[in-house]
Amino acid sequence: MSTEVNLQRDVTRLCIQCGLFLLQHGAESALVEELSSRLGIALGMDSVESSISANAIVLSTIKDNQCLTTTRKNIDRGINMHVVTEVQHIVIMAEHKLLDCKDVLKRFEHIKPLRYPRWLVVLMVGLSCGCFCKLNKGGWDGAFIAFLAGSVAMYVRLILTARHLHPQINFCITAFVATSISGLLIAKGPFATTSNIAMAASVLLLVPGFPLINSVADMFKGHVNTGLARWAMASLLTLATCIGVVMAMSLWGLKGWE
């Protein structure tokens, strides 16, 4: 009996660790619930029930009418699909009986988020802003301004993130930097005839697309509370971005987007 209780306790910890990995790195609530349940059943439980909120997970495992419940606090660690994919692979391997509890624990301990080099992130984000401007008839000069402003803004955002600055303040400062660079180049630089679309394109990196998509997906799949919490956070980030843009326009006397 003691051995079975210890096994259920270990499996419960693994299940909630699985769900915590997914929730911390941006997975939608339905996937968190599904994978944590599949892992528990694969490791011998009769069923796994979980309750997911924006800042915590409550999970229960049931084995031979014995129920064990545990709770973990959720701390946002940023969107990282590499972690989500690694957890999915571990669950699938456990379902195929290729991993037992000890193997799953070892795999979880070795999961590390994949981080691209800072210079590569800055370069690709700048290119995406420039391409967005060009596709919206901003011209090559506008694309260059959007590329330059977007790259500098992304570098600033990464620096502020590394210093663990509050996300809303981070987005506000980044939007201010991007709008200031692109707006001043258009208003007072050698790009007087450039379209103001470049100003809009330079803050493209601050669109919280992933949280908004996840919030809608959560609400459609029955996780209304988590979906509303994610939607509220995405809305606050958008508001912070707008404040940064308006501050730059007011301070430098820039024209609005056209």
Backbone bond lengths (Angstrom), bond angles and torsions (degrees), N, CA, C in turn:
res aa  C-N    CA-C-N  psi(-1)  N-CA   C-N-CA  omega(-1)  CA-C   N-CA-C  phi
1 M - - - 1.461 - - 1.535 110.63 -
2 S 1.332 116.18 -42.38 1.455 120.71 179.50 1.524 111.22 -63.24
3 T 1.338 116.13 -38.17 1.462 120.47 178.92 1.525 111.23 -63.78
4 E 1.333 116.52 -40.96 1.460 120.93 179.71 1.530 111.13 -66.61
5 V 1.332 116.49 -38.94 1.461 120.12 178.76 1.526 110.38 -65.32
6 N 1.337 116.08 -43.23 1.465 120.01 178.61 1.521 111.18 -62.85
7 L 1.339 116.47 -40.06 1.466 120.54 178.06 1.520 110.67 -63.24
8 Q 1.340 116.91 -44.56 1.467 120.23 179.69 1.521 110.70 -64.02
9 R 1.324 116.73 -37.49 1.470 120.24 178.65 1.533 110.16 -64.39
10 D 1.312 117.18 -43.74 1.463 120.65 179.48 1.522 111.43 -64.25
11 V 1.325 116.16 -42.21 1.465 119.94 179.84 1.526 110.40 -66.40
12 T 1.323 116.93 -38.92 1.466 120.28 178.43 1.521 110.77 -61.00
13 R 1.316 116.61 -43.20 1.462 120.30 178.10 1.522 111.57 -63.66
14 L 1.317 116.83 -39.80 1.463 119.92 178.95 1.527 111.24 -66.71
15 C 1.333 116.62 -39.98 1.470 120.36 -179.54 1.519 111.50 -64.02
16 I 1.329 116.55 -44.60 1.468 117.81 -178.45 1.528 110.56 -74.05
17 Q 1.327 118.18 -28.33 1.456 120.14 174.09 1.521 110.75 -66.79
18 C 1.335 115.75 -38.22 1.468 121.35 175.65 1.528 110.29 -59.97
19 G 1.332 116.10 -50.46 1.457 119.71 179.76 1.521 112.66 -63.45
20 L 1.338 116.76 -35.90 1.455 120.88 -179.62 1.526 111.37 -67.89
21 F 1.339 116.91 -42.04 1.466 120.20 175.52 1.530 110.69 -54.98
22 L 1.328 115.66 -47.14 1.457 120.57 -176.10 1.528 111.79 -67.18
23 L 1.333 116.08 -45.85 1.462 119.97 -176.87 1.526 111.38 -67.80
24 Q 1.327 117.46 -37.42 1.460 121.06 -178.99 1.517 112.76 -67.35
25 H 1.332 117.11 -26.34 1.460 119.80 -173.44 1.524 112.94 -111.93
26 G 1.340 117.73 21.22 1.455 120.30 165.72 1.509 118.04 99.84
27 A 1.340 119.21 7.76 1.466 120.16 179.17 1.526 109.97 -73.25
28 E 1.318 116.64 151.00 1.457 120.20 177.85 1.531 110.10 -72.17
29 S 1.327 116.82 156.94 1.459 122.36 -172.35 1.531 112.72 -62.35
30 A 1.329 116.96 -36.93 1.462 119.79 179.95 1.526 111.15 -62.42
31 L 1.327 117.01 -39.01 1.470 120.93 178.50 1.522 110.58 -68.59
32 V 1.321 117.35 -39.30 1.467 121.39 177.27 1.524 110.07 -59.48
33 E 1.312 116.01 -48.33 1.464 121.27 -179.52 1.523 111.51 -64.28
34 E 1.320 116.42 -42.25 1.465 120.29 -176.80 1.527 112.20 -67.14
35 L 1.323 117.50 -48.87 1.463 120.54 -175.30 1.525 112.16 -69.55
36 S 1.324 118.29 -38.08 1.464 119.87 177.57 1.521 110.83 -65.09
37 S 1.341 116.86 -36.23 1.465 120.80 176.96 1.529 111.10 -69.28
38 R 1.307 117.11 -43.99 1.467 120.81 179.87 1.525 111.69 -62.80
39 L 1.323 116.80 -37.98 1.463 120.00 179.29 1.523 110.78 -65.49
40 G 1.342 116.87 -43.52 1.460 119.76 179.83 1.517 112.47 -62.93
41 I 1.315 116.09 -42.92 1.475 119.80 179.44 1.528 110.21 -67.06
42 A 1.316 117.55 -38.44 1.463 121.21 178.67 1.526 111.69 -63.96
43 L 1.340 117.33 -28.52 1.461 121.43 -178.85 1.522 112.54 -95.91
44 G 1.345 117.33 11.91 1.460 120.25 169.84 1.507 117.16 109.43
45 M 1.323 119.37 0.97 1.454 120.87 179.03 1.537 110.72 -79.01
46 D 1.320 115.63 154.71 1.463 119.72 176.85 1.530 110.86 -76.84
47 S 1.309 116.06 -39.78 1.465 120.27 176.88 1.522 109.58 -160.47
48 V 1.328 115.02 160.36 1.464 121.82 178.67 1.524 107.70 -133.88
49 E 1.330 116.15 126.73 1.460 121.55 178.52 1.521 108.94 -118.20
50 S 1.316 116.51 140.44 1.466 119.23 -179.08 1.512 111.01 -141.15
51 S 1.320 115.01 151.75 1.461 122.71 174.51 1.521 107.49 -124.46
52 I 1.332 116.40 124.20 1.462 121.32 -172.40 1.527 109.76 -115.18
53 S 1.323 115.48 130.72 1.461 120.81 173.08 1.523 107.87 -126.41
54 A 1.315 116.31 -179.61 1.462 119.63 -176.34 1.523 112.42 -67.47
55 N 1.335 117.70 -28.52 1.470 119.42 -174.78 1.524 114.30 -125.32
56 A 1.342 118.38 12.75 1.470 119.55 179.16 1.526 110.63 -163.64
57 I 1.335 114.68 159.21 1.462 122.12 173.17 1.519 107.96 -127.85
58 V 1.329 116.48 132.78 1.458 122.66 171.62 1.521 107.04 -114.78
59 L 1.333 117.47 125.05 1.468 120.95 -174.18 1.519 110.13 -133.92
60 S 1.336 115.47 139.03 1.467 122.18 178.14 1.516 109.85 -127.33
61 T 1.338 116.04 137.61 1.468 121.37 172.77 1.530 108.60 -112.85
62 I 1.317 115.37 144.00 1.464 121.52 -179.29 1.516 108.71 -123.39
63 K 1.350 116.10 126.04 1.460 122.78 178.86 1.521 108.86 -142.33
64 D 1.337 116.61 117.28 1.471 122.17 -179.30 1.526 111.39 53.12
65 N 1.341 115.78 45.25 1.461 124.17 178.97 1.532 113.49 66.58
66 Q 1.314 117.35 11.34 1.465 121.64 174.24 1.531 108.55 -100.15
67 C 1.332 115.51 124.68 1.470 120.72 -176.34 1.526 109.85 -110.12
68 L 1.330 115.38 135.12 1.462 121.38 178.01 1.525 107.93 -130.91
69 T 1.334 115.73 127.93 1.469 121.34 -174.46 1.518 110.17 -122.57
70 T 1.329 115.97 141.83 1.462 121.61 176.93 1.522 109.38 -143.56
71 T 1.323 115.20 159.43 1.468 122.29 -177.48 1.524 109.61 -131.90
72 R 1.334 116.07 141.78 1.458 120.88 175.42 1.522 108.94 -135.05
73 K 1.336 115.45 142.22 1.454 120.85 176.22 1.522 109.80 -82.56
74 N 1.322 115.95 139.13 1.459 121.43 -179.61 1.524 110.38 -97.14
75 I 1.342 116.02 129.02 1.462 122.30 175.35 1.524 107.69 -119.95
76 D 1.311 116.71 121.16 1.460 120.68 -177.54 1.526 110.89 -64.16
77 R 1.322 116.66 126.17 1.464 121.70 -179.63 1.530 111.86 -116.20
78 G 1.324 116.87 13.92 1.460 120.24 177.46 1.519 112.08 89.64
79 I 1.313 114.97 154.01 1.467 120.97 -178.49 1.524 109.52 -70.68
80 N 1.338 116.04 127.63 1.458 120.75 178.69 1.531 108.31 -153.29
81 M 1.318 116.07 100.52 1.460 121.10 -176.92 1.530 112.72 -72.80
82 H 1.332 117.19 -16.33 1.468 119.84 176.23 1.534 110.07 -63.24
83 V 1.347 116.87 -42.87 1.464 120.58 178.50 1.523 110.62 -64.48
84 V 1.326 116.65 -43.63 1.465 120.99 179.61 1.528 110.55 -60.03
85 T 1.315 117.14 -43.63 1.457 121.57 179.55 1.528 111.48 -65.19
86 E 1.321 117.27 -41.05 1.464 120.97 178.91 1.530 110.96 -62.50
87 V 1.325 116.75 -42.47 1.470 120.54 178.60 1.528 110.25 -63.67
88 Q 1.328 117.36 -41.76 1.462 120.75 177.20 1.520 111.69 -59.32
89 H 1.327 117.15 -43.03 1.468 120.80 178.56 1.523 111.44 -61.95
90 I 1.337 116.55 -41.44 1.466 120.03 179.63 1.525 111.12 -63.80
91 V 1.316 117.31 -42.63 1.464 121.35 179.60 1.529 110.51 -63.44
92 I 1.314 116.95 -43.60 1.472 120.45 179.64 1.525 110.91 -63.15
93 M 1.332 117.18 -41.60 1.458 120.54 178.03 1.525 111.29 -64.60
94 A 1.331 117.86 -37.35 1.463 120.98 176.84 1.527 111.06 -66.16
95 E 1.332 116.53 -37.63 1.470 119.91 178.35 1.522 111.92 -65.73
96 H 1.317 116.96 -30.03 1.467 121.13 178.27 1.530 111.99 -90.04
97 K 1.350 116.59 13.53 1.470 122.89 177.14 1.526 112.95 61.14
98 L 1.332 116.66 28.05 1.459 120.58 176.44 1.529 111.69 -90.58
99 L 1.344 116.87 -14.65 1.456 122.06 179.30 1.518 110.17 -133.51
100 D 1.348 116.52 141.00 1.456 120.46 171.66 1.526 108.80 -106.14
101 C 1.335 117.56 -168.99 1.463 120.49 -175.72 1.530 112.12 -59.26
102 K 1.330 116.32 -45.25 1.468 119.90 -177.89 1.525 111.07 -65.42
103 D 1.328 116.38 -38.66 1.463 119.76 179.50 1.529 111.27 -66.86
104 V 1.336 115.63 -41.77 1.462 119.83 178.52 1.527 110.38 -62.14
105 L 1.343 116.88 -42.78 1.455 121.04 178.74 1.528 111.11 -60.68
106 K 1.331 117.36 -43.33 1.466 121.02 178.92 1.523 110.67 -63.27
107 R 1.343 116.35 -41.62 1.472 119.52 178.98 1.526 110.97 -63.53
108 F 1.327 116.76 -42.59 1.465 120.34 179.07 1.526 111.57 -61.91
109 E 1.328 116.68 -39.39 1.466 120.50 -179.10 1.519 112.66 -66.79
110 H 1.325 116.69 -23.25 1.466 120.29 -177.46 1.527 113.39 -98.23
111 I 1.351 116.60 3.44 1.465 119.00 177.74 1.524 109.27 -74.70
112 K 1.309 116.29 124.56 1.455 122.32 175.83 1.522 109.21 -131.75
113 P 1.327 118.13 131.34 1.473 120.62 -179.58 1.524 111.57 -59.06
114 L 1.312 115.98 135.81 1.459 121.50 176.53 1.521 109.23 -77.75
115 R 1.321 116.86 125.68 1.463 121.87 179.36 1.522 109.01 -119.70
116 Y 1.313 116.40 125.64 1.459 120.37 176.06 1.525 109.90 -77.69
117 P 1.327 118.55 154.13 1.471 120.61 177.77 1.527 110.92 -58.76
118 R 1.313 115.73 144.87 1.465 120.63 -175.79 1.525 111.44 -59.43
119 W 1.329 117.30 -41.32 1.464 120.01 -177.56 1.518 111.40 -64.78
120 L 1.343 116.57 -34.00 1.461 119.85 179.67 1.527 111.27 -70.31
121 V 1.319 116.55 -41.02 1.470 120.68 177.64 1.524 110.46 -62.18
122 V 1.338 116.02 -45.73 1.466 120.66 179.67 1.528 110.75 -60.70
123 L 1.326 116.78 -44.24 1.467 121.35 -178.93 1.526 111.58 -63.74
124 M 1.321 117.34 -47.90 1.465 120.95 -175.87 1.533 111.70 -68.98
125 V 1.324 116.75 -37.24 1.475 119.54 177.43 1.521 109.92 -66.40
126 G 1.342 117.04 -41.93 1.461 119.91 176.85 1.517 112.06 -60.70
127 L 1.334 116.32 -42.24 1.472 120.38 178.33 1.522 111.43 -64.04
128 S 1.314 116.98 -39.47 1.469 119.51 179.81 1.526 111.24 -64.65
129 C 1.333 116.52 -39.84 1.470 120.00 177.10 1.533 110.72 -64.79
130 G 1.347 116.55 -43.11 1.456 120.11 178.53 1.520 112.71 -63.57
131 C 1.324 116.62 -41.95 1.470 120.56 178.96 1.522 111.43 -65.75
132 F 1.342 116.72 -38.76 1.459 120.05 177.81 1.526 110.43 -60.87
133 C 1.326 116.01 -42.40 1.470 120.36 178.75 1.527 110.81 -63.72
134 K 1.329 117.11 -44.91 1.464 120.93 -178.52 1.521 111.02 -64.45
135 L 1.338 117.75 -40.04 1.462 121.06 -179.87 1.525 111.80 -67.05
136 N 1.324 116.98 -24.19 1.468 120.92 179.21 1.527 111.92 -100.10
137 K 1.347 115.51 29.30 1.458 122.83 173.63 1.528 112.89 63.82
138 G 1.331 114.78 37.25 1.448 118.56 177.19 1.518 113.48 -87.45
139 G 1.337 116.30 -9.24 1.460 120.09 179.76 1.515 111.95 80.47
140 W 1.351 114.92 167.84 1.455 119.63 -179.45 1.528 112.16 -69.13
141 D 1.325 117.23 -33.69 1.463 119.36 177.70 1.532 110.32 -67.34
142 G 1.329 115.79 -40.39 1.463 119.29 176.57 1.528 111.61 -65.31
143 A 1.331 116.43 -38.38 1.458 120.43 178.24 1.525 111.19 -62.60
144 F 1.335 115.55 -39.24 1.465 119.37 178.73 1.532 110.90 -64.89
145 I 1.331 116.91 -43.11 1.468 120.31 179.12 1.525 110.69 -63.75
146 A 1.339 116.19 -43.92 1.465 119.87 179.19 1.526 111.05 -63.49
147 F 1.334 116.00 -39.63 1.465 120.45 177.18 1.526 110.96 -61.69
148 L 1.318 116.70 -46.75 1.467 121.02 -177.99 1.527 111.21 -65.63
149 A 1.331 116.03 -49.08 1.472 120.08 -178.14 1.526 111.28 -66.37
150 G 1.355 116.40 -41.59 1.461 119.98 179.44 1.516 112.37 -64.48
151 S 1.328 116.90 -39.11 1.463 121.02 -179.88 1.532 111.09 -65.46
152 V 1.329 115.86 -47.88 1.468 119.72 179.44 1.523 110.73 -63.08
153 A 1.339 116.52 -42.23 1.464 120.39 -179.77 1.525 111.16 -63.58
154 M 1.338 116.79 -40.28 1.458 119.59 179.13 1.519 111.05 -66.26
155 Y 1.315 116.79 -37.96 1.469 120.14 176.91 1.532 110.17 -62.15
156 V 1.328 116.21 -44.62 1.464 120.47 177.37 1.522 110.66 -60.96
157 R 1.333 116.49 -42.96 1.468 120.22 179.98 1.527 111.20 -61.41
158 L 1.318 117.73 -42.71 1.471 120.90 179.94 1.529 111.05 -66.06
159 I 1.329 116.74 -39.39 1.461 120.26 178.16 1.526 110.39 -63.08
160 L 1.329 117.16 -45.42 1.461 121.05 -179.82 1.526 111.21 -66.69
161 T 1.339 116.56 -36.67 1.468 120.03 177.51 1.527 110.80 -64.67
162 A 1.324 116.65 -40.78 1.470 120.58 179.10 1.526 111.32 -62.93
163 R 1.333 116.46 -26.65 1.468 120.61 178.66 1.526 111.61 -91.00
164 H 1.338 116.84 6.93 1.474 123.46 175.61 1.525 112.24 60.31
165 L 1.326 115.33 37.63 1.461 119.80 175.50 1.530 109.15 -71.74
166 H 1.320 115.87 150.05 1.464 120.72 -179.11 1.537 110.06 -57.03
167 P 1.346 119.05 134.66 1.474 121.24 -175.59 1.516 114.39 -54.34
168 Q 1.345 117.75 -41.16 1.463 119.22 -179.09 1.535 111.63 -64.90
169 I 1.310 116.77 -42.05 1.469 120.17 177.86 1.524 110.04 -66.72
170 N 1.326 115.86 -39.27 1.470 121.47 177.48 1.528 110.57 -57.67
171 F 1.329 117.31 -49.89 1.467 121.61 -178.69 1.525 111.05 -64.67
172 C 1.326 116.83 -38.12 1.467 120.30 -179.63 1.531 110.58 -64.43
173 I 1.325 117.13 -47.03 1.468 120.70 -179.91 1.527 110.75 -65.48
174 T 1.331 116.53 -42.25 1.463 120.12 179.99 1.527 111.22 -62.47
175 A 1.337 117.18 -43.49 1.462 120.79 177.91 1.523 111.03 -63.02
176 F 1.331 116.35 -38.80 1.470 120.60 177.87 1.528 110.81 -62.37
177 V 1.329 117.10 -44.15 1.467 121.04 -179.64 1.528 110.57 -64.65
178 A 1.332 117.22 -47.72 1.465 120.93 -178.06 1.522 111.82 -61.52
179 T 1.336 116.74 -45.62 1.461 120.63 -179.09 1.527 111.41 -68.21
180 S 1.331 117.26 -37.39 1.459 120.91 179.84 1.525 111.24 -63.66
181 I 1.340 115.77 -45.92 1.467 119.33 -177.97 1.525 110.88 -65.41
182 S 1.328 116.15 -51.46 1.472 119.09 -177.64 1.524 111.38 -66.97
183 G 1.319 118.02 -41.02 1.466 121.17 -178.63 1.514 112.98 -66.81
184 L 1.340 117.07 -42.44 1.463 120.14 -179.51 1.521 111.81 -69.55
185 L 1.328 117.48 -35.17 1.462 120.29 176.97 1.530 110.96 -64.23
186 I 1.332 115.54 -36.97 1.469 119.47 -179.83 1.531 111.00 -76.66
187 A 1.344 116.58 -40.66 1.467 119.91 -173.91 1.522 113.22 -80.79
188 K 1.339 116.98 -38.42 1.459 119.42 -171.81 1.526 113.21 -125.95
189 G 1.302 117.60 2.88 1.447 120.60 -179.38 1.521 111.77 -102.07
190 P 1.315 116.08 -163.84 1.476 120.23 -178.25 1.524 112.94 -82.70
191 F 1.341 117.28 14.95 1.470 120.57 -177.02 1.523 110.64 -118.22
192 A 1.325 116.42 45.41 1.463 120.95 -174.24 1.522 113.17 -64.09
193 T 1.336 116.95 -26.62 1.463 120.00 -178.31 1.528 112.41 -94.54
194 T 1.307 117.51 4.87 1.462 120.94 -177.34 1.524 110.43 -73.64
195 S 1.326 115.97 144.19 1.458 121.21 178.93 1.526 111.09 -67.55
196 N 1.329 115.99 144.63 1.465 120.93 178.52 1.522 112.76 -71.06
197 I 1.333 116.93 -2.87 1.466 119.96 175.62 1.529 110.27 -59.06
198 A 1.332 116.09 -28.94 1.461 120.27 178.84 1.525 111.42 -59.81
199 M 1.326 117.43 -33.09 1.467 120.74 178.54 1.520 110.97 -66.93
200 A 1.327 115.80 -41.96 1.467 119.57 178.33 1.520 111.63 -68.00
201 A 1.336 116.20 -40.17 1.463 120.19 -178.37 1.516 112.18 -66.99
202 S 1.328 117.78 -28.31 1.466 120.65 -176.18 1.526 112.81 -70.19
203 V 1.339 118.26 -18.68 1.468 120.69 178.13 1.528 111.54 -103.91
204 L 1.324 116.14 14.61 1.469 120.72 179.32 1.520 111.42 -59.25
205 L 1.325 118.10 -32.91 1.463 122.29 -177.35 1.519 113.22 -65.52
206 L 1.334 117.63 -12.33 1.465 121.31 -176.90 1.523 113.03 -99.98
207 V 1.325 117.52 5.46 1.473 120.62 177.60 1.525 108.44 -73.16
208 P 1.348 119.73 118.66 1.467 121.68 -177.95 1.531 111.96 -82.32
209 G 1.333 116.10 63.33 1.455 120.67 -174.15 1.517 113.72 -64.42
210 F 1.332 116.89 -45.26 1.471 120.30 -176.34 1.532 112.21 -63.61
211 P 1.341 119.50 -48.26 1.469 118.86 176.58 1.523 113.58 -60.09
212 L 1.331 116.92 -37.51 1.464 119.13 179.36 1.526 111.50 -66.71
213 I 1.333 117.37 -42.20 1.467 120.97 177.75 1.521 110.62 -62.68
214 N 1.328 116.53 -44.67 1.459 120.51 179.67 1.530 111.78 -64.23
215 S 1.325 116.34 -37.51 1.465 119.27 -179.70 1.519 111.07 -64.07
216 V 1.330 116.89 -43.11 1.464 120.54 178.30 1.527 110.46 -66.22
217 A 1.345 116.85 -42.68 1.465 120.97 178.98 1.526 110.81 -61.48
218 D 1.330 117.42 -41.57 1.467 120.63 178.98 1.523 111.62 -62.34
219 M 1.329 116.32 -45.43 1.467 119.42 -177.99 1.525 111.62 -66.88
220 F 1.339 117.49 -37.72 1.461 120.35 178.24 1.526 111.59 -67.27
221 K 1.321 117.73 -28.79 1.463 121.50 -176.41 1.523 113.17 -98.96
222 G 1.327 116.66 13.60 1.455 120.26 171.47 1.511 115.76 97.43
223 H 1.325 119.04 -4.99 1.465 121.41 178.51 1.527 108.81 -95.12
224 V 1.330 115.37 69.54 1.460 121.01 -170.91 1.524 111.40 -66.89
225 N 1.341 117.00 -44.02 1.464 119.48 -176.94 1.530 111.66 -62.21
226 T 1.333 116.33 -46.06 1.462 119.50 179.14 1.521 110.99 -65.63
227 G 1.339 115.82 -39.62 1.461 120.07 178.86 1.515 112.19 -62.55
228 L 1.328 116.76 -42.65 1.464 120.34 178.81 1.532 111.24 -66.05
229 A 1.334 116.35 -38.07 1.470 119.71 178.81 1.529 110.40 -64.11
230 R 1.333 117.08 -43.07 1.464 120.23 178.84 1.523 111.39 -67.37
231 W 1.318 116.40 -38.79 1.471 120.33 177.69 1.527 110.53 -64.18
232 A 1.331 116.85 -40.26 1.458 120.26 178.84 1.529 110.63 -64.38
233 M 1.327 117.62 -41.68 1.463 120.24 179.08 1.532 110.86 -65.19
234 A 1.340 117.06 -43.01 1.462 120.12 177.84 1.521 111.04 -62.97
235 S 1.327 117.17 -37.39 1.462 120.74 178.41 1.523 111.31 -66.49
236 L 1.334 117.39 -38.78 1.465 120.59 177.77 1.522 111.27 -66.07
237 L 1.331 116.71 -37.96 1.461 119.81 176.71 1.530 110.87 -64.88
238 T 1.330 115.77 -40.09 1.464 120.17 177.62 1.529 110.66 -64.65
239 L 1.326 116.67 -41.81 1.467 120.92 177.79 1.528 110.89 -62.08
240 A 1.333 116.46 -42.69 1.469 120.12 178.81 1.527 110.95 -62.32
241 T 1.335 116.33 -39.09 1.466 120.43 177.05 1.523 111.02 -62.58
242 C 1.327 116.04 -44.96 1.473 120.11 179.23 1.526 111.59 -62.15
243 I 1.322 116.98 -38.79 1.466 120.20 178.90 1.527 109.92 -63.53
244 G 1.344 116.58 -43.01 1.465 119.97 178.25 1.516 112.33 -61.64
245 V 1.337 116.82 -41.58 1.466 121.27 179.23 1.531 110.69 -64.70
246 V 1.325 116.51 -46.14 1.469 120.56 -178.93 1.528 110.97 -65.01
247 M 1.323 116.43 -39.00 1.475 119.58 177.64 1.529 111.59 -60.48
248 A 1.336 116.35 -43.93 1.469 119.85 179.43 1.522 111.15 -64.69
249 M 1.322 117.05 -43.48 1.469 120.64 -179.50 1.525 111.23 -64.14
250 S 1.339 116.20 -40.21 1.465 119.78 -178.96 1.523 111.58 -70.63
251 L 1.318 116.02 -40.56 1.469 119.92 -176.35 1.533 111.88 -68.31
252 W 1.326 116.40 -41.04 1.467 119.97 -175.62 1.528 113.06 -98.87
253 G 1.337 116.45 -2.67 1.471 119.29 -179.73 1.507 113.05 67.36
254 L 1.330 116.88 41.62 1.462 121.12 -176.35 1.522 111.25 -85.03
255 K 1.312 116.12 155.33 1.464 121.47 175.46 1.515 109.72 -75.14
256 G 1.337 115.57 158.73 1.453 120.06 176.70 1.510 111.52 -74.30
257 W 1.353 114.97 171.20 1.476 120.03 177.69 1.509 109.46 -69.25
258 E 1.300 115.46 142.73 1.472 120.06 178.72 1.515 109.28 -122.12
